[in-house]
Amino acid sequence: MATLVIRTPNEFEARLQAYIFERSEEARAVRVGEKETSDQAAIVARYGDLFSRDQLDALSEAEQAAGDPDERERVYRLRKTCEEGLISAELVEKEDALENAELASTVVFRGETMPLRAAQAKLAVLTAYADREELGELAIESSAKLNDDRRDLLQATESLSAELSGEPDPVARSEDEKRISLRQLADVLADAVALLDETYAAQRELWFGRLLGPDRTPLPSSAHAAYMRRLSPLEHVYTKERATEICLDTLKELGFDLAADPNIRPDLDDRPQKTPRACVIASDPPKVVHLITRAQGGLHDYQAFLHEAGHALHYAGCDATLPYTFRRISRDHALTEIYSYIVEEISYEPEWHALHFGLSDREAHENAQATTFMNSLLFRRYTAKLHFEIDFWSRFPSDGGTPEGYAQRLTEATGLRYRPENYLADMDSGFYSADYLRAWIRNAQLREHLIGKIGENWWRSPETGQLLRDLFREGAKPTSEEIAERIGYNPLDVRPLVARFEEAASWSA
């Protein structure tokens, strides 16, 4: 029988660092298509001594005994990570099975059999409206076959989370971890959406028409979102070949030489099993940070690169002397999303389009407006997702997770047709939708702050880069709300966000 090991917080943190590194590297290999199957279970087994209920109790005691607020916060995050580790140890085989089932899923389209992930990526580049409608339906039907497995995993995860945390309400549990009110956030965002309804409706009519063409139906499928987001009719302007060069030049204007940063490891290759969704995997910040994108041509290549560069620069720029917990483990994702959003925000500046793509002022403003419109569509989508997810988890203990409200909320918010079957594939864990939405608010606040401090050319100023670099050094320690207060804003002040969308809508198009 193995000897039970109970570690001090420092000992636990050191062992945890190695565990997270191995799991992150395995996730990276599967995500980028280097491996055909996920084997997280073997890693969890190797670290079987790391997570136990006795270890969780020991960390709880250390948290209560900590006199220093920073130390108490550090041990709190270690305790929550221990909870997550216990859940993973219990469920990792189910998680691997679901991941591998998705990797094995296929779609047959026009006589060609392709992996589900390849089909999802193909939706961004299909030029014919009818083809996207058809392939989108096939992809959702293929994905929906895994819904029973997704629901079983959700139920098992929720049961363990409630038991280990002592909080049976999943909404209240997440609010405690994020230190916010999800319902208050949802209400504030709903008010912002309502203020923009008239502006959005006019922009939707304009840009759905321009981007989808005369064949579009009155209620297009959500399958067209990726095609529109990349401004596919303008892919000859935003070419795949120039994406890396222009994005690196954009970052250099802020004072960041990403290509020369030894801590950041880009993976920009296109592989059949590589997920189409770009990401950063911070395996061991600041030393090992992976930036992963899958370029397909179109503006979204540039936006995805800039967005993930914000994450990568944040993790790679943290102070190496910080405790590991404050370099890698945050309460949620809302902090790092601020930095990804503010770097991606550069692609919404008309002058950026004129500078790098040889466009006239009118063309640059039109394209920037289209880009900002797609951002407003995503904002409305995620606001609807948050409302759905609050409802979903509020009734989860009684109904076990149903799609009620998913399609209706998202369809009404965006003007795109969503299918109920996609509700589980579209659900990120831990109310990540709330983290994205807090970053939308914070990004608009930070942009307004930068304009006031630096000027309209904030997006190409080394002074902006230095301000961000100073923030990056703090790693994962602050919260999103603390950043708002530092720059002089109420965390729930949506006025800069509403003003940003209204400003772009006023440009001539």
Secondary structure, 3 states (H helix, E strand, C coil): CCCCCCCCHHHHHHHHHHHHHHHHHHHHHHHCCCCCCCCHHHHHHHCCCCCCHHHHHHHHHHHHHCCCHHHHHHHHHHHHHHHHHHHHHHHHHHHHHHHHHHHHCEEEECCEEEEHHHHHHHCCCCCCHHHHHHHHHHHHHHHHCCHHHHHHHHHHHHHHHHHHHCCCCHHHHHHHHHCCCHHHHHHHHHHHHHHCHHHHHHHHHHHHHHHHCCCCCCCCEHHHHHHHHCCHHHCCCCCHHHHHHHHHHHHHHCCCCHHHCCCEEEECCCCCCCCCCCEEEEEECCCEEEEECCCCCCHHHHHHHHHHHHHHHHHHCCCCCCCHHHHHCCCCCHHHHHHHHHHHHHHHCHHHHHHHHCCCHHHHHHHHHHHHHHHHHHHHHHHHHHHHHHHHHHHHHHHCCCCCCHHHHHHHHHCCECCHHHCCCCCCHHHHHHHHHHHHHHHHHHHHHHHHHCCCCHHHCHHHHHHHHHHHCCCCCCCHHHHHHHCCCCCCCCHHHHHHHHHHHCCCC
